Amino acid sequence: MSSESMERPLAGWRILVPRGGPWGDGVAAELRRRGATPVVAPMINFAPTEDPAALTEALHDLEAGRYDWLTMTSATTVDVIFSQNVTIPEATRVAAVGETTAAALQAMGYRVDLVPSGENSAMGLLAALTAREPRARRILTLRSELAKPLLTQGLIAAGHDVDSVVAYRTVGEQVSERVRQDVLDGKTNAILVTSGSVAEQVAAQFGVLPETTLVAAIGPRTQRDAEDAGLTVHLVSPEQTVTALLDAVTDVAVNGLPEPEPRAD
């Protein structure tokens, strides 16, 4: 392999980045560094909650110090509290679902008291928080409208007093006709699938993808969501982080897809 190929292993690859904003810009910059041509085409966007009064009340209670813990399960939730100029009291501890959410909190000037060391998921956060807090605590869980209430239900079952409040809604966003046609014509080498919502939009907007287009899922949980949406997933990052996802794509570009394991009779 030439030194240029080692430095730019994704040269010649055209990769669809399904989210915009700072997140999409950051992913695009890293793809360019690896030699790829990123196509930033937001397929989901975020809208205000349909119950803003409930969110306002919860954030007021948070600032008043009425919660022992605040759980954050996405970087978008961080954007919501930052846009509302929320100050988290020193006595209220903050739990982030994973490193990406933790980084978003820290970038906005918030501290992080707990990040699961294992799986970056609601269940991973539940395990870490219940291990940290065996006694009943008052907890605020901020979530997307589409998020399954696994964390809330688990915390309640463990004896905690939980307020679960919708912080935002996830809505689909149509890609341009040019992006859509490039995908259908096989000009897109890979599509990054970063959530179940993205997977649903990929399936709805593109239908049957060309066999040459790789679907790359961020972590096993997103793989399951993508397959439930009807997508064929070709590669899965072992961790639910952007770095792990791009590393997985890079590995395929360099070494090819692994041979499928033979099915047992």
C-alpha beads as a LAMMPS data file, in Angstrom:
LAMMPS data file: protein, C-alpha beads

265 atoms
264 bonds

1 atom types
1 bond types

-500.0 500.0 xlo xhi
-500.0 500.0 ylo yhi
-500.0 500.0 zlo zhi

Masses

1 110.0

Atoms # bond

1 1 1 0.000 0.000 0.000
2 1 1 1.370 3.450 -0.952
3 1 1 2.015 6.109 1.680
4 1 1 -0.806 8.181 0.164
5 1 1 -3.229 5.278 0.528
6 1 1 -2.196 4.849 4.139
7 1 1 -2.719 8.533 4.859
8 1 1 -5.960 8.788 2.851
9 1 1 -7.464 5.288 3.047
10 1 1 -10.929 6.436 1.938
11 1 1 -9.734 8.172 -1.227
12 1 1 -12.324 7.723 -3.975
13 1 1 -15.117 6.946 -1.522
14 1 1 -18.303 9.007 -1.584
15 1 1 -20.074 8.733 1.790
16 1 1 -23.488 10.038 2.789
17 1 1 -23.576 11.801 6.169
18 1 1 -27.247 11.794 7.278
19 1 1 -27.144 14.641 9.807
20 1 1 -26.210 18.281 9.480
21 1 1 -25.214 20.990 11.927
22 1 1 -21.998 20.854 13.957
23 1 1 -22.219 17.056 14.164
24 1 1 -22.405 16.660 10.391
25 1 1 -19.639 19.213 9.844
26 1 1 -17.370 17.347 12.251
27 1 1 -17.992 13.976 10.582
28 1 1 -17.474 15.514 7.134
29 1 1 -14.161 17.026 8.223
30 1 1 -12.922 13.673 9.528
31 1 1 -14.005 11.914 6.321
32 1 1 -12.102 14.463 4.233
33 1 1 -9.036 13.900 6.414
34 1 1 -9.278 10.209 5.545
35 1 1 -9.599 11.019 1.839
36 1 1 -13.358 10.532 1.325
37 1 1 -15.844 12.866 -0.319
38 1 1 -18.588 13.465 2.263
39 1 1 -22.126 14.254 1.174
40 1 1 -23.868 15.989 4.058
41 1 1 -27.569 15.358 3.465
42 1 1 -29.623 15.712 6.666
43 1 1 -32.336 13.042 6.796
44 1 1 -33.620 13.923 10.252
45 1 1 -34.094 17.160 12.085
46 1 1 -35.235 18.160 15.509
47 1 1 -38.353 20.087 16.423
48 1 1 -39.587 21.522 19.723
49 1 1 -41.590 19.321 22.052
50 1 1 -45.355 19.454 21.652
51 1 1 -45.630 20.059 25.410
52 1 1 -43.308 23.015 26.039
53 1 1 -44.998 23.799 29.368
54 1 1 -43.953 20.421 30.789
55 1 1 -40.375 20.969 29.642
56 1 1 -40.285 24.495 31.071
57 1 1 -41.579 23.264 34.424
58 1 1 -39.046 20.420 34.542
59 1 1 -36.143 22.735 33.715
60 1 1 -37.331 25.196 36.367
61 1 1 -37.384 22.380 38.936
62 1 1 -33.937 21.306 37.757
63 1 1 -32.481 24.766 38.290
64 1 1 -34.197 24.948 41.683
65 1 1 -32.223 21.896 42.800
66 1 1 -35.166 19.513 43.090
67 1 1 -33.394 16.613 41.351
68 1 1 -30.510 14.480 42.565
69 1 1 -29.677 13.343 39.035
70 1 1 -30.196 14.504 35.456
71 1 1 -29.818 11.890 32.712
72 1 1 -28.846 12.925 29.176
73 1 1 -29.222 10.399 26.384
74 1 1 -28.241 12.440 23.318
75 1 1 -26.238 15.449 22.210
76 1 1 -29.488 16.990 20.968
77 1 1 -30.826 17.040 24.523
78 1 1 -27.704 18.965 25.490
79 1 1 -28.518 21.495 22.753
80 1 1 -32.000 21.886 24.223
81 1 1 -30.892 22.723 27.754
82 1 1 -28.121 24.996 26.470
83 1 1 -30.581 26.899 24.255
84 1 1 -32.764 27.415 27.333
85 1 1 -29.774 28.822 29.282
86 1 1 -30.226 26.142 31.933
87 1 1 -27.889 26.201 34.928
88 1 1 -27.435 22.807 36.562
89 1 1 -26.984 23.136 40.339
90 1 1 -23.796 21.808 41.894
91 1 1 -25.794 19.353 43.999
92 1 1 -27.442 17.789 40.927
93 1 1 -25.276 15.142 39.310
94 1 1 -25.289 14.562 35.559
95 1 1 -25.241 11.165 33.840
96 1 1 -24.463 10.899 30.112
97 1 1 -25.368 7.849 28.047
98 1 1 -21.958 7.749 26.340
99 1 1 -18.812 9.605 25.379
100 1 1 -20.482 11.551 22.547
101 1 1 -23.133 12.984 24.860
102 1 1 -20.539 13.599 27.555
103 1 1 -18.379 15.520 25.082
104 1 1 -21.380 17.631 24.053
105 1 1 -22.086 18.465 27.698
106 1 1 -18.496 19.453 28.357
107 1 1 -18.341 21.531 25.169
108 1 1 -21.299 23.550 26.444
109 1 1 -19.683 24.071 29.833
110 1 1 -21.603 21.417 31.779
111 1 1 -19.897 18.843 33.968
112 1 1 -20.407 15.088 33.683
113 1 1 -20.491 12.901 36.779
114 1 1 -21.241 9.490 35.282
115 1 1 -20.661 7.797 31.916
116 1 1 -21.232 4.021 31.556
117 1 1 -17.985 2.149 31.077
118 1 1 -19.705 -0.536 29.035
119 1 1 -22.504 -0.272 26.504
120 1 1 -23.446 3.252 25.370
121 1 1 -27.190 2.776 25.620
122 1 1 -30.146 3.394 27.882
123 1 1 -29.644 -0.036 29.422
124 1 1 -25.953 0.644 29.972
125 1 1 -26.766 3.932 31.669
126 1 1 -29.435 2.220 33.771
127 1 1 -26.963 -0.381 35.002
128 1 1 -24.340 2.243 35.846
129 1 1 -26.757 4.563 37.626
130 1 1 -28.501 1.897 39.685
131 1 1 -25.112 0.534 40.743
132 1 1 -24.056 4.043 41.780
133 1 1 -27.313 4.820 43.600
134 1 1 -28.767 1.867 45.529
135 1 1 -31.010 4.228 47.527
136 1 1 -34.011 6.049 46.091
137 1 1 -33.205 9.345 44.373
138 1 1 -35.198 11.944 42.477
139 1 1 -34.190 11.828 38.824
140 1 1 -35.072 13.868 35.732
141 1 1 -34.789 12.008 32.429
142 1 1 -34.907 14.222 29.335
143 1 1 -35.583 12.336 26.120
144 1 1 -36.703 12.396 22.513
145 1 1 -40.369 11.836 21.761
146 1 1 -39.394 8.644 19.896
147 1 1 -37.144 7.232 22.608
148 1 1 -38.327 4.043 24.248
149 1 1 -38.808 4.602 28.003
150 1 1 -36.406 1.819 28.972
151 1 1 -34.286 4.026 31.214
152 1 1 -37.279 5.574 32.984
153 1 1 -38.992 2.240 33.512
154 1 1 -35.816 0.654 34.823
155 1 1 -35.136 3.487 37.260
156 1 1 -38.705 3.371 38.567
157 1 1 -38.462 -0.396 38.980
158 1 1 -35.290 0.174 41.013
159 1 1 -37.240 2.406 43.391
160 1 1 -36.290 5.879 42.151
161 1 1 -38.648 8.859 41.832
162 1 1 -38.446 9.718 38.124
163 1 1 -39.822 12.551 36.004
164 1 1 -39.571 11.653 32.302
165 1 1 -39.983 14.696 30.048
166 1 1 -39.845 15.008 26.264
167 1 1 -37.195 17.568 25.320
168 1 1 -37.585 17.438 21.519
169 1 1 -39.161 15.636 18.570
170 1 1 -37.341 13.912 15.729
171 1 1 -38.785 14.614 12.275
172 1 1 -37.796 13.346 8.845
173 1 1 -36.160 15.638 6.313
174 1 1 -36.213 14.994 2.574
175 1 1 -32.871 14.852 0.778
176 1 1 -32.454 16.676 -2.518
177 1 1 -33.368 14.900 -5.745
178 1 1 -29.725 14.989 -6.803
179 1 1 -28.583 13.200 -3.633
180 1 1 -31.389 10.674 -4.003
181 1 1 -30.503 9.964 -7.636
182 1 1 -26.797 9.636 -6.865
183 1 1 -27.629 6.990 -4.263
184 1 1 -29.938 5.089 -6.587
185 1 1 -27.374 5.277 -9.423
186 1 1 -24.746 3.662 -7.199
187 1 1 -22.542 6.767 -6.985
188 1 1 -22.599 6.652 -3.179
189 1 1 -20.205 4.093 -1.746
190 1 1 -21.524 4.099 1.803
191 1 1 -24.337 5.482 3.936
192 1 1 -23.735 6.139 7.617
193 1 1 -26.720 5.016 9.685
194 1 1 -26.446 6.690 13.068
195 1 1 -29.835 6.005 14.645
196 1 1 -33.091 4.152 14.181
197 1 1 -34.683 7.378 12.925
198 1 1 -32.027 7.706 10.231
199 1 1 -32.525 4.064 9.259
200 1 1 -36.253 4.626 8.770
201 1 1 -35.589 7.625 6.525
202 1 1 -32.993 5.750 4.459
203 1 1 -35.463 2.938 3.853
204 1 1 -38.353 5.308 3.099
205 1 1 -36.490 7.716 0.831
206 1 1 -34.223 5.347 -1.128
207 1 1 -36.098 2.051 -1.112
208 1 1 -33.937 -0.785 -2.449
209 1 1 -30.305 0.311 -2.403
210 1 1 -27.730 -0.730 -5.023
211 1 1 -25.760 -3.816 -4.011
212 1 1 -22.551 -1.793 -4.160
213 1 1 -23.736 0.704 -1.529
214 1 1 -22.572 -0.225 1.950
215 1 1 -24.837 0.456 4.904
216 1 1 -22.716 1.200 7.975
217 1 1 -24.490 1.133 11.353
218 1 1 -23.178 2.816 14.478
219 1 1 -23.240 0.053 17.074
220 1 1 -25.275 -3.145 17.476
221 1 1 -28.388 -1.344 18.724
222 1 1 -28.588 0.775 15.559
223 1 1 -27.926 -2.346 13.500
224 1 1 -31.038 -3.935 14.984
225 1 1 -33.086 -0.803 14.321
226 1 1 -31.819 -0.643 10.732
227 1 1 -32.657 -4.268 10.063
228 1 1 -36.114 -3.733 11.582
229 1 1 -36.532 -0.886 9.077
230 1 1 -35.766 -3.324 6.250
231 1 1 -32.146 -2.386 5.536
232 1 1 -29.339 -4.818 4.864
233 1 1 -26.477 -3.798 7.160
234 1 1 -22.997 -4.559 5.829
235 1 1 -20.821 -3.340 8.674
236 1 1 -21.321 -2.416 12.310
237 1 1 -19.006 -0.470 14.575
238 1 1 -18.300 -2.284 17.832
239 1 1 -19.015 0.889 19.791
240 1 1 -21.648 3.561 19.373
241 1 1 -19.181 6.337 18.551
242 1 1 -18.410 8.212 15.343
243 1 1 -14.730 7.285 15.529
244 1 1 -15.540 3.581 15.777
245 1 1 -17.986 3.860 12.868
246 1 1 -15.494 5.619 10.580
247 1 1 -12.783 3.174 11.606
248 1 1 -15.076 0.311 10.548
249 1 1 -15.722 1.927 7.165
250 1 1 -12.010 2.582 6.724
251 1 1 -11.202 -1.039 7.531
252 1 1 -13.589 -2.218 4.813
253 1 1 -12.092 0.241 2.320
254 1 1 -8.603 -1.112 3.057
255 1 1 -9.287 -4.805 3.607
256 1 1 -12.704 -5.418 2.045
257 1 1 -15.745 -6.923 3.696
258 1 1 -15.067 -10.059 5.733
259 1 1 -16.336 -13.306 4.312
260 1 1 -19.740 -14.204 5.796
261 1 1 -19.613 -17.003 8.304
262 1 1 -21.069 -20.277 6.992
263 1 1 -24.557 -21.035 8.241
264 1 1 -24.962 -24.039 10.477
265 1 1 -27.209 -26.750 9.079

Bonds

1 1 1 2
2 1 2 3
3 1 3 4
4 1 4 5
5 1 5 6
6 1 6 7
7 1 7 8
8 1 8 9
9 1 9 10
10 1 10 11
11 1 11 12
12 1 12 13
13 1 13 14
14 1 14 15
15 1 15 16
16 1 16 17
17 1 17 18
18 1 18 19
19 1 19 20
20 1 20 21
21 1 21 22
22 1 22 23
23 1 23 24
24 1 24 25
25 1 25 26
26 1 26 27
27 1 27 28
28 1 28 29
29 1 29 30
30 1 30 31
31 1 31 32
32 1 32 33
33 1 33 34
34 1 34 35
35 1 35 36
36 1 36 37
37 1 37 38
38 1 38 39
39 1 39 40
40 1 40 41
41 1 41 42
42 1 42 43
43 1 43 44
44 1 44 45
45 1 45 46
46 1 46 47
47 1 47 48
48 1 48 49
49 1 49 50
50 1 50 51
51 1 51 52
52 1 52 53
53 1 53 54
54 1 54 55
55 1 55 56
56 1 56 57
57 1 57 58
58 1 58 59
59 1 59 60
60 1 60 61
61 1 61 62
62 1 62 63
63 1 63 64
64 1 64 65
65 1 65 66
66 1 66 67
67 1 67 68
68 1 68 69
69 1 69 70
70 1 70 71
71 1 71 72
72 1 72 73
73 1 73 74
74 1 74 75
75 1 75 76
76 1 76 77
77 1 77 78
78 1 78 79
79 1 79 80
80 1 80 81
81 1 81 82
82 1 82 83
83 1 83 84
84 1 84 85
85 1 85 86
86 1 86 87
87 1 87 88
88 1 88 89
89 1 89 90
90 1 90 91
91 1 91 92
92 1 92 93
93 1 93 94
94 1 94 95
95 1 95 96
96 1 96 97
97 1 97 98
98 1 98 99
99 1 99 100
100 1 100 101
101 1 101 102
102 1 102 103
103 1 103 104
104 1 104 105
105 1 105 106
106 1 106 107
107 1 107 108
108 1 108 109
109 1 109 110
110 1 110 111
111 1 111 112
112 1 112 113
113 1 113 114
114 1 114 115
115 1 115 116
116 1 116 117
117 1 117 118
118 1 118 119
119 1 119 120
120 1 120 121
121 1 121 122
122 1 122 123
123 1 123 124
124 1 124 125
125 1 125 126
126 1 126 127
127 1 127 128
128 1 128 129
129 1 129 130
130 1 130 131
131 1 131 132
132 1 132 133
133 1 133 134
134 1 134 135
135 1 135 136
136 1 136 137
137 1 137 138
138 1 138 139
139 1 139 140
140 1 140 141
141 1 141 142
142 1 142 143
143 1 143 144
144 1 144 145
145 1 145 146
146 1 146 147
147 1 147 148
148 1 148 149
149 1 149 150
150 1 150 151
151 1 151 152
152 1 152 153
153 1 153 154
154 1 154 155
155 1 155 156
156 1 156 157
157 1 157 158
158 1 158 159
159 1 159 160
160 1 160 161
161 1 161 162
162 1 162 163
163 1 163 164
164 1 164 165
165 1 165 166
166 1 166 167
167 1 167 168
168 1 168 169
169 1 169 170
170 1 170 171
171 1 171 172
172 1 172 173
173 1 173 174
174 1 174 175
175 1 175 176
176 1 176 177
177 1 177 178
178 1 178 179
179 1 179 180
180 1 180 181
181 1 181 182
182 1 182 183
183 1 183 184
184 1 184 185
185 1 185 186
186 1 186 187
187 1 187 188
188 1 188 189
189 1 189 190
190 1 190 191
191 1 191 192
192 1 192 193
193 1 193 194
194 1 194 195
195 1 195 196
196 1 196 197
197 1 197 198
198 1 198 199
199 1 199 200
200 1 200 201
201 1 201 202
202 1 202 203
203 1 203 204
204 1 204 205
205 1 205 206
206 1 206 207
207 1 207 208
208 1 208 209
209 1 209 210
210 1 210 211
211 1 211 212
212 1 212 213
213 1 213 214
214 1 214 215
215 1 215 216
216 1 216 217
217 1 217 218
218 1 218 219
219 1 219 220
220 1 220 221
221 1 221 222
222 1 222 223
223 1 223 224
224 1 224 225
225 1 225 226
226 1 226 227
227 1 227 228
228 1 228 229
229 1 229 230
230 1 230 231
231 1 231 232
232 1 232 233
233 1 233 234
234 1 234 235
235 1 235 236
236 1 236 237
237 1 237 238
238 1 238 239
239 1 239 240
240 1 240 241
241 1 241 242
242 1 242 243
243 1 243 244
244 1 244 245
245 1 245 246
246 1 246 247
247 1 247 248
248 1 248 249
249 1 249 250
250 1 250 251
251 1 251 252
252 1 252 253
253 1 253 254
254 1 254 255
255 1 255 256
256 1 256 257
257 1 257 258
258 1 258 259
259 1 259 260
260 1 260 261
261 1 261 262
262 1 262 263
263 1 263 264
264 1 264 265
